[in-house]
């Protein structure tokens, strides 16, 4: 040891049992949990002195500190907790607060609370200038810098930039020389330049749209044939380029269930980056369907080549670890209009069918989608994927690819399926109340949400690894493909292979292909971001689910924790292991509304259904969640079944009236819309070559 080294305090923390819960503490406007934290304080000089004495009790120099963690509080109390009892910035708490505060306050409200807290502490220092107050003032300045650097979009309020100007005035009057004023000026200049460039791009785009002439809908098979001429790798790389770019632009806190779906705003998109990702997913799925169905002039063998082409593209996406477009392609192939083409599927090679089944298994709903979750955790930051196959020929090819990746030093990024994170966050939003019974902000809920957001941020870093250039000619071809609504797709499918066999044979064929095909409904969209098929609270990571309390305790009899996958997986021996979240007195159900607006990007929202809820009560909950207009008696509630819809009677207890043997998925329609659809389906049943959707 160097003799002139300054004496330092070294804090050595014990294992997990060093932090013990002591008691709950309440004060006006806040609820805390107090923990006793055992630490040892060994200064370097004292440690050397004890070693020289060879004392057997030197390791017993420890103290017990009390640590308070805020569980719920007013906005002012939450802001007060940004600094700890030593006056230092609590970096962990600050990260959680800044990532989640938008669900309970606006940027202006938080800024006002921060400035008010700073003014109060500054007035205290004038009366009694203590080191604690000085530390708190410095820490609050640090919080402002972290906020400006980490979440600049919170201050990007063109054209007035109200929050920035307010902060600039505050810095000039209250905290001169702190560097905050200079930081604000820097952000203002950057925002103004960015807005000017955006305006110029929008103007250029408007001219290009008015000058160009629209292309007529392509009804022939040219686009499908063009697909066969483009290499699978090129298509996979271009889809990955787009998906990675969109995923990197996703603002994590926009994924919060209470934020991105904005229950309190009607018809307003508050999370454009999320909507763009959903739109791209749907674009891929719909073009998979379109290129397969747009083959009336082609023979069955050529149509099978188109399906096989998409399967090979999906495999390339698997190699690129792009789970977003991979799931989009699988969704398109499993859609009813494509899946029912049994003659076409029968022509596919054995290896192609094995590969399709293996890729489909990644997103299997069995065991709460544990396959995709385990795979994502395993490969999120890996250099390249760990491919495996039951087919000997495919296994040999995978081994050759692996050797090539190792020899060439290949490093792949990762793009996850965003719906998984949106599902988990929606479930947390449903399971936790926003406020306590005392009207305090439930900050424990925000801690659970932050755990999911932290995973999302880590994966965004992995998505930055890709080195793929955009090919504008590919995207001109891709965007020129005409897509179809669900009824058009079904009619095209029936024209390719008329419905002559029984439904039982179709179902048997579907079962032989692996995963049950997804029901394509243009009104519901292909991308489901609320509760996905058979998703439940059981799919939330255990660190989140373990603290949800009564809700998870009700499913604990059906579940066990998986230490390797960090998800709660259902016990396969349990007969109810694959059902949605259910208890003796409540269900979590997913609900959509009938709307002609932005159909392609439509998503589900989840609500809690109690065993005392009648139809009008449930409809009122949905109206509130979607911020709809009108009374409950203007709407009707329907449960979506695999083979149709179930109308819930007006005076029924929904908890007991629903079909609980299938997914708890509902749709809300106006009575006028319901009658119009009912009449249309009656007409449709008179046509011999149509299936009732």
C-alpha positions in Angstrom: 0.0 0.0 0.0 1.3 3.5 -0.8 2.1 5.4 2.5 0.8 8.8 1.1 -2.5 7.4 0.0 -5.4 9.4 1.5 -7.6 7.6 4.0 -10.8 6.4 2.4 -14.1 5.1 3.7 -14.8 1.7 2.1 -18.4 0.5 2.4 -18.7 -3.3 2.3 -22.3 -4.6 2.0 -23.4 -7.9 3.2 -25.5 -10.4 1.2 -29.2 -10.0 0.6 -30.0 -10.7 4.2 -28.2 -7.4 5.1 -31.3 -5.5 4.0 -34.3 -6.4 6.2 -37.7 -4.9 6.1 -38.4 -3.2 9.4 -41.7 -1.4 9.2 -44.1 0.8 7.3 -43.9 4.5 8.0 -46.5 7.1 7.1 -46.5 10.8 7.0 -48.7 13.4 5.4 -48.7 12.8 1.7 -46.4 9.7 1.6 -46.1 6.0 2.6 -42.6 4.5 3.1 -41.1 1.1 3.7 -38.2 1.3 6.2 -35.4 -1.2 5.8 -32.4 -1.9 8.1 -29.3 -2.1 6.1 -26.2 -3.6 7.7 -22.8 -2.2 6.4 -19.2 -2.3 7.6 -17.0 0.7 7.7 -13.3 -0.1 7.4 -11.0 2.8 6.7 -7.8 1.9 4.9 -5.6 2.9 7.9 -7.7 1.1 10.5 -7.8 -2.0 8.3 -4.0 -2.0 8.0 -3.7 -1.4 11.8 -6.0 -4.3 12.5 -4.1 -6.6 10.2 -0.9 -5.7 12.0 -2.5 -6.5 15.3 -3.9 -9.7 13.8 -7.1 -9.2 15.6 -9.8 -11.8 15.1 -12.5 -9.2 15.7 -11.5 -6.8 12.9 -14.4 -7.9 10.7 -17.0 -7.1 13.3 -16.9 -3.3 12.7 -20.4 -2.8 11.3 -23.3 -0.5 11.7 -27.0 -0.7 10.9 -28.5 2.1 8.9 -32.2 2.8 8.2 -33.2 3.2 4.6 -36.6 4.5 3.6 -38.1 3.6 0.2 -41.2 5.6 -0.9 -44.1 3.3 -1.9 -46.8 5.9 -2.6 -47.0 9.7 -2.3 -48.1 13.0 -3.7 -46.1 14.5 -6.6 -44.4 16.8 -4.1 -43.3 13.9 -1.9 -42.1 11.9 -4.9 -40.0 14.8 -6.0 -38.7 15.2 -2.5 -37.5 11.6 -2.6 -35.2 12.3 -5.6 -32.5 13.0 -2.9 -31.8 10.6 0.0 -31.4 11.5 3.6 -27.7 12.3 3.0 -28.8 14.9 0.4 -27.3 12.8 -2.4 -29.1 12.0 -5.7 -30.7 8.6 -5.6 -29.7 7.6 -9.1 -31.8 4.4 -9.1 -34.9 6.2 -8.0 -34.3 9.1 -10.4 -34.1 6.7 -13.3 -37.4 5.1 -12.4 -39.1 8.4 -11.8 -38.0 10.0 -15.0 -38.9 6.9 -17.0 -42.5 6.6 -15.7 -43.7 10.0 -14.3 -45.8 10.7 -17.5 -48.4 8.2 -16.3 -49.3 10.4 -13.4 -48.1 14.0 -14.2 -47.2 16.2 -17.1 -43.7 17.5 -17.8 -44.7 21.0 -16.7 -46.1 19.7 -13.4 -42.9 17.9 -12.6 -40.8 20.8 -13.5 -42.9 23.1 -11.3 -42.5 20.7 -8.4 -38.7 20.5 -8.9 -38.4 24.2 -9.0 -40.6 24.7 -6.0 -38.5 22.1 -4.1 -35.3 23.9 -5.1 -36.7 27.3 -3.9 -37.7 25.8 -0.6 -34.3 24.3 0.1 -32.6 27.6 -1.0 -34.7 29.5 1.5 -33.6 27.0 4.1 -30.0 27.6 3.4 -30.4 31.3 4.0 -31.8 30.6 7.5 -29.5 27.7 8.4 -26.8 27.0 6.0 -26.1 23.3 6.5 -24.2 20.9 4.4 -27.3 18.7 4.0 -29.2 21.5 2.2 -26.3 22.3 0.0 -26.0 18.7 -1.0 -29.7 18.6 -1.8 -29.5 21.7 -4.0 -26.6 20.2 -5.9 -28.4 16.9 -6.3 -31.6 18.7 -7.7 -29.4 20.5 -10.3 -28.0 17.1 -11.2 -31.5 15.7 -11.7 -32.3 18.6 -14.1 -29.2 17.8 -16.1 -30.1 14.1 -16.2 -33.6 14.9 -17.3 -32.5 17.3 -20.1 -29.9 14.8 -21.4 -31.9 11.6 -21.1 -35.4 12.7 -22.1 -35.0 15.8 -24.3 -38.4 15.0 -26.0 -40.1 16.1 -22.7 -39.0 19.6 -23.4 -39.6 19.6 -27.2 -42.8 21.5 -27.2 -42.7 23.5 -30.5 -43.2 26.3 -31.2 -43.3 27.9 -27.7 -41.0 25.5 -25.8 -42.8 26.5 -22.6 -40.9 24.2 -20.2 -37.5 25.2 -21.6 -38.3 29.0 -21.3 -39.6 28.5 -17.8 -36.5 26.5 -16.8 -34.3 29.2 -18.4 -36.0 31.9 -16.3 -35.7 29.8 -13.2 -31.9 29.2 -13.8 -31.3 32.9 -14.4 -33.2 34.1 -11.3 -32.6 31.2 -8.8 -29.6 29.2 -9.8 -27.2 31.5 -11.7 -23.9 30.0 -12.7 -25.2 26.5 -12.3 -24.8 25.7 -16.0 -28.5 25.0 -16.4 -29.1 28.2 -18.4 -26.4 27.3 -20.9 -27.8 23.8 -21.2 -31.3 25.2 -21.9 -29.9 27.5 -24.6 -28.2 24.5 -26.2 -31.4 22.5 -26.3 -33.4 25.4 -27.7 -31.0 25.9 -30.6 -31.0 22.1 -31.3 -34.8 21.9 -31.2 -35.3 24.9 -33.5 -32.9 23.5 -36.1 -34.6 20.1 -35.9 -38.0 21.6 -36.4 -36.9 23.7 -39.3 -35.4 20.6 -41.0 -38.6 18.6 -40.3 -40.7 21.4 -41.9 -38.5 21.3 -45.0 -38.8 17.5 -45.3 -42.6 17.7 -45.0 -42.8 20.3 -47.7 -40.6 18.3 -50.0 -42.8 15.2 -49.4 -46.0 17.1 -50.1 -44.6 18.2 -53.5 -43.5 14.6 -54.4 -47.0 13.3 -53.5 -48.8 15.8 -55.7 -46.4 15.5 -58.7 -46.6 11.7 -58.9 -49.4 9.7 -60.3 -50.8 6.8 -58.4 -50.2 3.3 -59.7 -53.2 1.1 -60.5 -53.9 -1.9 -58.3 -51.9 -4.9 -59.4 -54.3 -7.8 -59.9 -51.9 -10.1 -61.7 -49.2 -12.3 -60.3 -46.2 -10.1 -61.3 -45.4 -9.1 -57.7 -45.5 -12.8 -56.6 -43.2 -13.8 -59.4 -40.9 -10.8 -58.6 -40.7 -12.1 -55.0 -39.1 -15.4 -56.3 -36.4 -13.4 -58.2 -35.2 -11.5 -55.1 -32.8 -13.4 -52.8 -34.2 -14.4 -49.4 -31.2 -12.8 -47.7 -31.8 -9.5 -49.3 -35.4 -9.4 -48.3 -34.6 -10.5 -44.7 -31.8 -7.8 -44.5 -34.1 -5.0 -45.7 -36.9 -6.0 -43.3 -34.3 -6.1 -40.5 -33.0 -2.7 -41.6 -36.5 -1.2 -41.3 -37.4 -3.1 -38.1 -34.1 -2.2 -36.3 -34.4 1.5 -37.3 -38.0 1.6 -36.0 -37.1 -0.3 -32.8 -34.2 2.0 -32.0 -36.6 5.0 -32.3 -39.1 3.6 -29.9 -39.2 5.8 -26.8 -39.4 3.2 -24.0 -41.8 5.1 -21.7 -44.2 5.3 -24.7 -44.7 1.6 -24.2 -46.3 2.1 -20.8 -49.9 0.8 -20.8 -51.3 4.0 -19.4 -49.4 6.2 -21.9 -49.2 4.7 -25.4 -52.9 3.8 -25.5 -53.9 7.0 -23.7 -57.2 6.0 -22.1 -58.0 9.6 -21.4 -57.7 10.9 -24.9 -59.8 10.1 -27.9 -58.4 9.6 -31.4 -55.0 11.1 -30.6 -51.8 9.2 -31.2 -49.4 9.9 -28.4 -46.8 7.3 -29.3 -46.0 7.5 -33.0 -42.9 5.3 -32.7 -45.0 2.5 -31.3 -47.7 2.9 -34.0 -45.0 2.9 -36.7 -43.6 -0.4 -35.4 -47.1 -1.9 -35.3 -47.8 -0.6 -38.8 -44.6 -2.1 -40.2 -45.5 -5.5 -38.6 -48.9 -5.4 -40.2 -47.4 -4.3 -43.6 -45.2 -7.4 -43.7 -48.0 -9.8 -42.6 -50.4 -8.4 -45.2 -47.9 -8.6 -48.0 -47.1 -12.2 -47.1 -50.9 -12.9 -47.6 -51.2 -10.8 -50.7 -48.3 -12.3 -52.6 -49.6 -15.8 -51.9 -53.2 -15.1 -52.9 -52.3 -13.0 -55.9 -51.5 -16.2 -57.9 -54.7 -17.1 -59.7 -52.9 -17.5 -63.0 -50.2 -19.7 -61.5 -50.2 -23.5 -60.9 -50.4 -24.9 -57.4 -46.7 -25.8 -57.5 -45.7 -22.2 -58.3 -47.9 -20.9 -55.5 -46.2 -23.4 -53.1 -42.9 -21.9 -54.2 -44.1 -18.5 -52.9 -45.1 -20.0 -49.5 -41.7 -21.8 -49.4 -40.0 -18.5 -50.3 -41.5 -16.8 -47.3 -40.5 -19.7 -45.0 -36.9 -19.4 -46.2 -37.0 -15.6 -45.6 -38.3 -16.3 -42.1 -35.3 -18.6 -41.5 -33.0 -15.8 -42.7 -34.7 -13.5 -40.3 -34.1 -16.1 -37.5 -30.4 -16.0 -38.4 -30.5 -12.2 -38.2 -32.3 -12.4 -34.8 -35.1 -10.3 -36.1 -38.1 -11.7 -34.2 -40.4 -8.9 -35.3 -40.6 -9.6 -39.0 -40.2 -13.3 -38.2 -43.4 -13.3 -36.2 -45.0 -11.1 -38.9 -44.3 -13.7 -41.6 -45.4 -16.6 -39.4 -48.6 -14.6 -38.6 -49.3 -14.1 -42.4 -48.7 -17.8 -43.2 -51.0 -18.9 -40.3 -53.8 -16.5 -41.4 -56.9 -18.4 -42.4 -56.9 -17.4 -46.1 -53.4 -18.8 -46.5 -53.6 -21.7 -44.1 -56.7 -23.2 -45.7 -54.9 -23.7 -49.0 -54.3 -27.4 -48.2 -53.5 -28.5 -51.7 -50.8 -25.8 -51.9 -49.3 -26.7 -48.5 -49.3 -30.4 -49.5 -46.8 -29.6 -52.4 -44.2 -28.2 -50.0 -41.1 -30.2 -49.4 -40.6 -32.1 -46.1 -37.7 -29.9 -45.0 -39.8 -26.7 -45.7 -42.6 -28.1 -43.5 -40.2 -29.0 -40.7 -38.7 -25.6 -40.8 -42.1 -23.9 -40.8 -43.2 -25.9 -37.8 -39.9 -25.1 -35.9 -40.2 -21.4 -36.6 -43.9 -21.4 -35.6 -43.0 -23.2 -32.4 -40.9 -20.2 -31.4 -44.1 -18.1 -31.0 -46.2 -21.0 -29.7 -48.8 -19.9 -27.2 -48.2 -23.0 -25.2 -46.8 -22.5 -21.7 -47.3 -18.7 -21.9 -45.0 -18.2 -24.9 -42.0 -19.4 -22.9 -40.2 -20.5 -26.0 -39.9 -16.9 -27.5 -39.1 -15.4 -24.1 -36.3 -17.9 -23.3 -34.9 -17.5 -26.8 -34.9 -13.7 -26.5 -33.1 -13.8 -23.2 -30.6 -16.3 -24.5 -29.7 -14.5 -27.7 -30.4 -10.8 -26.8 -26.8 -9.9 -26.5 -25.3 -13.0 -28.2 -23.0 -12.6 -31.3 -25.2 -14.9 -33.4 -28.2 -17.2 -33.0 -28.0 -20.7 -31.7 -29.8 -22.6 -34.5 -31.1 -26.2 -34.1 -33.4 -28.4 -36.1 -34.9 -31.9 -36.0 -34.1 -32.3 -39.7 -30.6 -33.8 -40.3 -30.1 -31.8 -43.4 -31.1 -28.5 -41.7 -28.9 -29.4 -38.8 -25.9 -29.8 -41.0 -26.6 -26.5 -42.7 -26.9 -24.8 -39.4 -23.6 -26.2 -38.2 -21.9 -25.0 -41.4 -23.4 -21.5 -40.9 -22.2 -21.4 -37.3 -18.6 -22.3 -38.3 -18.8 -19.6 -40.9 -20.0 -17.0 -38.4 -17.2 -17.9 -36.0 -14.5 -17.9 -38.7 -15.6 -14.5 -40.1 -16.3 -12.9 -36.7 -19.9 -12.2 -37.5 -21.9 -10.3 -34.9 -25.6 -9.9 -35.3 -27.9 -7.4 -33.6 -31.4 -8.3 -32.1 -34.8 -7.0 -32.9 -37.5 -8.3 -30.5 -41.2 -8.6 -31.1 -42.5 -5.4 -29.4 -45.9 -6.9 -28.6 -44.3 -9.0 -25.8 -43.3 -5.9 -23.9 -46.5 -4.1 -24.6 -48.4 -7.1 -23.3 -46.4 -7.2 -20.0 -46.8 -3.5 -19.5 -50.5 -3.6 -20.2 -50.9 -6.5 -17.7 -49.0 -4.5 -15.0 -51.2 -1.5 -15.8 -54.3 -3.6 -15.3 -53.1 -5.4 -12.2 -51.9 -2.4 -10.3 -54.1 0.6 -9.3 -52.7 4.0 -10.3 -53.5 5.4 -6.8 -53.8 4.0 -3.3 -57.1 4.3 -1.3 -55.7 7.5 0.2 -55.4 9.0 -3.3 -51.6 8.8 -3.3 -49.6 8.0 -6.5 -48.8 4.3 -6.4 -45.1 4.4 -7.1 -44.6 0.7 -6.5 -46.5 0.2 -9.8 -43.9 2.4 -11.6 -41.0 0.3 -10.2 -42.5 -2.8 -11.8 -43.0 -1.0 -15.1 -39.4 0.2 -15.1 -38.1 -3.4 -14.9 -39.7 -4.0 -18.3 -38.5 -0.7 -19.7 -34.9 -1.5 -18.6 -35.0 -4.7 -20.7 -36.3 -2.8 -23.6 -33.4 -0.3 -23.4 -30.9 -3.1 -23.3 -32.4 -4.6 -26.5 -32.3 -1.2 -28.2 -28.5 -1.2 -27.7 -28.4 -4.6 -29.3 -30.4 -3.4 -32.3 -27.7 -0.8 -33.0 -25.2 -3.5 -34.0 -26.6 -4.2 -37.4 -24.7 -2.8 -40.4 -27.2 -3.0 -43.2 -27.7 -0.4 -46.0 -31.1 0.6 -47.2 -32.1 -0.5 -50.7 -34.6 2.0 -52.1 -35.5 -0.2 -55.1 -36.6 -3.0 -52.7 -38.9 -0.7 -50.8 -40.5 0.6 -54.0 -41.3 -3.0 -54.9 -42.5 -3.8 -51.4 -44.7 -0.7 -51.1 -46.3 -1.3 -54.5 -47.8 -4.6 -53.4 -51.6 -4.2 -53.1 -52.9 -5.7 -49.9 -56.5 -6.9 -49.1 -59.1 -6.7 -46.4 -60.1 -9.9 -44.7 -63.2 -10.6 -46.8 -61.3 -10.0 -50.0 -58.5 -12.3 -48.8 -61.0 -15.0 -48.0 -62.7 -14.7 -51.4 -59.4 -14.8 -53.2 -58.4 -17.9 -51.2 -61.7 -19.6 -52.1 -61.2 -18.8 -55.7 -57.8 -20.5 -55.7 -59.1 -23.6 -53.8 -62.9 -23.7 -53.7 -64.4 -25.0 -50.4 -65.4 -28.5 -51.3 -64.1 -30.4 -48.2 -65.8 -30.3 -44.8 -64.6 -27.9 -42.1 -63.5 -30.9 -40.1 -61.0 -31.9 -42.7 -59.7 -28.3 -42.8 -59.3 -28.3 -39.1 -57.5 -31.6 -39.2 -55.1 -30.3 -41.8 -54.5 -27.2 -39.8 -53.7 -29.3 -36.8 -51.2 -31.3 -38.8 -49.3 -28.1 -39.7 -48.6 -27.2 -36.1 -49.8 -24.0 -34.5 -53.4 -23.1 -34.9 -53.7 -20.4 -37.6 -54.5 -16.9 -36.4 -57.9 -15.6 -37.3 -57.4 -12.7 -39.7 -59.8 -9.9 -39.0 -59.1 -6.6 -40.6 -61.0 -4.7 -37.9 -58.8 -6.1 -35.2 -55.5 -5.9 -37.0 -52.7 -8.5 -37.2 -50.6 -7.0 -34.4 -52.1 -7.6 -31.0 -50.5 -5.5 -28.3 -52.7 -5.8 -25.3 -53.3 -9.3 -24.1 -52.0 -11.7 -26.8 -53.3 -15.2 -27.3 -53.5 -16.8 -23.9 -51.1 -14.2 -22.4 -51.6 -13.6 -18.7 -50.0 -12.2 -15.7 -48.1 -15.5 -15.7 -46.0 -14.2 -18.6 -44.6 -11.3 -16.6 -41.0 -11.8 -15.3 -41.0 -13.1 -11.7 -39.4 -10.0 -10.2 -42.5 -8.2 -11.3 -45.1 -10.8 -10.8 -44.0 -11.8 -7.4 -44.9 -8.4 -6.0 -48.3 -7.9 -7.7 -49.8 -9.5 -4.6 -53.3 -11.0 -4.5 -53.6 -11.2 -8.2 -50.6 -13.4 -8.7 -51.2 -15.4 -5.5 -54.4 -16.5 -7.2 -52.5 -18.0 -10.1 -49.6 -19.3 -8.0 -51.4 -22.6 -7.6 -51.1 -23.0 -11.4 -47.6 -21.7 -11.8 -44.0 -22.2 -10.8 -41.0 -19.9 -11.2 -38.4 -20.7 -13.9 -34.9 -19.8 -12.8 -33.6 -20.2 -16.3 -36.1 -18.2 -18.2 -37.0 -15.5 -15.8 -40.7 -15.9 -16.5 -43.4 -17.6 -14.5 -44.3 -20.7 -16.5 -47.4 -22.8 -16.0 -47.1 -26.2 -14.6 -47.8 -28.5 -17.5 -49.4 -31.1 -15.2 -52.1 -28.7 -14.3 -55.3 -28.9 -16.5 -55.6 -25.1 -16.4 -52.0 -24.3 -17.2 -52.8 -22.9 -20.6 -55.8 -20.8 -19.8 -55.8 -17.0 -19.5 -55.5 -15.4 -16.1 -58.5 -16.4 -14.1 -59.5 -16.5 -10.4 -62.6 -17.4 -8.6 -63.8 -13.8 -8.6 -62.0 -12.0 -11.5 -60.7 -12.3 -15.0 -58.4 -10.1 -17.1 -60.0 -9.7 -20.5 -58.8 -8.0 -23.7 -61.2 -5.7 -25.5 -61.2 -3.9 -28.8 -63.7 -1.5 -30.4 -65.2 -1.6 -33.8 -63.6 1.3 -35.7 -62.9 2.3 -39.3 -60.0 4.5 -38.1 -56.5 3.2 -38.5 -57.6 -0.4 -38.7 -54.2 -1.8 -39.5 -52.7 -0.5 -36.3 -55.6 -1.4 -34.0 -54.7 -2.9 -30.6 -56.4 -4.4 -27.7 -56.7 -2.9 -24.2 -57.2 -5.0 -21.1 -59.7 -4.5 -18.3 -60.4 -6.3 -15.0 -63.7 -8.3 -15.1 -65.2 -9.0 -11.7 -67.8 -11.7 -10.9 -70.3 -9.0 -10.1 -70.0 -7.2 -13.4 -73.1 -7.1 -15.6 -73.1 -6.2 -19.3 -73.7 -2.5 -18.8 -70.9 -2.2 -16.2 -68.4 -3.8 -18.5 -69.5 -1.6 -21.4 -69.1 1.5 -19.1 -65.5 0.3 -18.3 -64.7 0.0 -22.0 -66.2 3.4 -22.8 -64.1 5.0 -20.1 -60.9 3.2 -21.2 -61.4 4.2 -24.9 -62.8 7.6 -24.0 -65.9 7.0 -26.2 -69.0 9.0 -26.4 -72.5 7.8 -25.7 -74.4 5.8 -23.1 -73.8 2.1 -22.4 -77.2 1.2 -23.9 -76.0 2.4 -27.3 -73.4 -0.4 -27.5 -73.4 -4.2 -27.4 -70.6 -6.6 -26.2 -69.5 -9.6 -28.1 -67.0 -12.3 -27.3 -64.8 -13.4 -30.2 -64.8 -17.1 -30.6 -62.7 -19.3 -33.0 -65.8 -19.9 -35.2 -67.7 -16.7 -34.8 -68.9 -14.3 -32.1 -71.0 -14.6 -28.9 -73.4 -11.8 -28.1 -73.5 -11.1 -24.4 -77.1 -10.4 -23.3 -77.9 -7.0 -22.0 -78.8 -8.0 -18.5 -76.3 -10.8 -18.1 -73.6 -11.3 -15.6 -70.6 -11.2 -18.0 -68.4 -13.3 -15.7 -70.8 -16.3 -16.0 -72.2 -15.6 -19.5 -68.8 -15.7 -21.3 -67.2 -18.8 -22.8 -64.2 -19.4 -20.6 -62.8 -22.4 -22.6 -61.3 -20.0 -25.2 -59.4 -16.7 -25.1 -61.2 -14.0 -23.2 -61.3 -11.6 -26.2 -64.1 -9.2 -26.7 -65.2 -6.5 -29.1 -67.5 -3.5 -28.5 -69.8 -2.4 -31.3 -72.6 0.1 -31.5 -76.0 -1.6 -31.9 -76.3 0.0 -35.4 -73.0 -1.6 -36.4 -74.0 -4.9 -35.0 -77.3 -5.0 -36.9 -75.5 -4.0 -40.1 -72.9 -6.8 -39.8 -75.6 -9.3 -38.8 -77.6 -8.5 -41.9 -74.5 -8.7 -44.1 -73.7 -12.2 -42.7 -77.2 -13.4 -43.4 -76.8 -12.4 -47.0 -73.4 -14.0 -47.1 -74.7 -17.3 -45.9 -76.9 -17.6 -49.1 -73.7 -17.7 -51.2 -72.6 -21.3 -51.6 -68.9 -20.7 -51.9 -68.4 -18.5 -48.8 -67.4 -19.5 -45.3 -68.9 -17.6 -42.4 -66.1 -15.6 -40.8 
